[in-house]
Amino acid sequence: MSLRFKLITAMLLVALGGAIASPWLIYFFRESQFNAARDLVKSTGGYLSFDLVDGNYMLDLSNATDQSVDQLLPILLDLPTGFTFIGPGEDRHFWLTLNNASISDDSLARLCELRLSEISLSNCPKLTDASAVRLSKVNFTHVSINGGVPFSDAATRRLLSSLGHWCV
């Protein structure tokens, strides 16, 4: 065998090995990334899970504060939300639940940077009409307001008129 044939064969074997190993490496990286995010969310009193049916992240930030949002947001924004070579075009969104949260309008606006498909607000006394205005600009996101959120009647009407059937 010539040296050229050996080099070409070795390069083809390395390329084939890389093609075979890459899905497992990507899966391992994504799984460790998700576990790190889940553990961080859990350390702040929240809960992060992965919906196997729709492929969305289920994020419960009950009792969240502005500080916990500041701590969590960078790692949450880094989670994969697009195609990751581990399935047929993953399109992951966040389903966010805020209950008994003492977050400000700024923190809610920052949470809206996540790819939200649903947000549920309950007992969030620090939110103002500015949050209702921010939520009215979110496209294709189902918004659920369950009491304890001090939006004025005018802000609630604006939210309902801008989101239509996306708001309850």
N, C-alpha and C positions, 0 to 999 in steps of 0.2 A: 504494500500500500504506500502510496505517495504521501508526503507531508501535507499537500494541499487537500487530499481526500480526508485525511485524519482531522484537519482543522475544520473543514466544512461539516463533517460528521459531528464533531464535538460542538460546534456552534448550533447545529440543528437540534442536538440533544438538550443543550442548555435552553434553547428557545422553547422546545416542547415541554421541558420540565417547568419552566416559568409559566407557560400557558396553563398547565395542569395545576400548579400550586397556587396561582394568583387568586382564584375564588376563595380558597381556604384562608389565605393570608388576609384578604379583604374582609371576609366574614369575622375572623378573629379580631382584627382591628376595630371593626364596627361594633362588635359585641362588647369589647373592652371599653370603647368610647361610651356606649349606652350605659353600661354598668357603672362607670364613673359618674355619669350625669345622674343616674338613678340614686346612687349613694349620696351625692351632694344634695339633691332635692330632699331626700329622706332626712339628712342631717339638719335641715332647716324646718322640719315638721311637715313637709309636703310628701307627695307621692307621684311617681312617674312610672307609667307602664306603657306597654306596646300593644295596641289592638291588633290581634291576628287577622281579623276579618277585613277591616278597611286599611290596615297598615298605618294608622295614625298613632301619634303619641297622646296618651291620656295624662294630662298634667293637672294635679290637684294642689293648689297653693293655699289651702285653708290656713288661716292665721298668719298669712304672709305680711311682711313689713317692707318698707322701702329698702332697708339694708339687705334683706334676703333676696329681693328682686335684683339688686345690684350684684350680689354674689352669684346668683344663678344664671342671669341672662347670658353672659359670655359662653358658658358651656352649653346652654340650650340652643343658642344660635349656631353653634358648631356641629350640632347633631345633623346627620344626613337627612335631607328632605327631598332629594332628587334621585336620579338613577345612580345606583351604586354597583352595578354589575352582579348583583345577587338577586336577580329576579327580573320579571318583565316590566321594567320602567316604574320603579317605586315613586310614588308621589305622596309623600307623607306630610301631614299637617298636624297641628296641635289642637286638641280639645282641652280648653283651659277652664278650670273651675276655681273661682275665688269666693271663699266663704269665710266670714268673720275676719276679713283681711283689713288691715289698717294701712293700706297703701295710698299714696297720693295720686293726683292726676298724672304727674310726670312718670311715675312708675307704671301706671296702666298704659300710657302712651308708649313706653319702652317695651312693655309686654306685647303690644300690637305689632312690634317688629317681627315677632315670630309668625310663621305661616299658619295663621289661625283659620280653622274652619268652623269652630264653635267656641263661644265664650259664655260662661254662666256666672252672673254676679249675684251674691246674696250677702246681706249684712256687711256692706263696705261703706262705713259712715264717713270716711274722709273724701270720697269721690264727690266731685261737683259737676255742674253742668258742662264744664270744659271736657270732661270725660265722655259725656253724652255726645258732644260735638265730634270728638275724636272717633268714637265708635260709629257715628253716622257716616264716616268716610271709609270705613273698612268694607271692601268688596267681597262678596260671596262668603260672608261669615254669618253664621246663625248666632244671634245675640239673645240671651235669656236673662231677664232681670226679675229676681224673685224676692223683692222686698228688702227693706233695710238699706236701700241705695237712695240717697237723698237728691235725686234728679227732680228738677221742677217739672210742673205739668207741661210747660212750653218745650222744655228740652226733651221730655219723653215723646211729645207729639212730633217733634222734628226727627227724632230717632226713628219713630214708627213710619213716618212718611218717607224718609230716605232709604230705609232698609226694607220696607214693605213686609212681605211674608218671611223675611229673614229675622224678624224681631218678634219676640213674645214677651 
